[in-house]
């Protein structure tokens, strides 16, 4: 699950660069770009805290129990 959240978060960051680039080359209109950027930003802010800053259990970090 954590990997899926990281991938989604990273893809939202990529889209924040890609969408204005599409607008720059007249592939995407201004209104569509603004709405898409708003959606991408909201998704990024919703998803990123779900995986960022969590500590893995000791059993997954490779520590012995002693």
Secondary structure, 3 states (H helix, E strand, C coil): CHHHHHHHHHHHHHHHHHHHHHHHCCCCCHHHHHHHHHHHHHHHHHHHHHHCCCCCCHHHHCCCCC
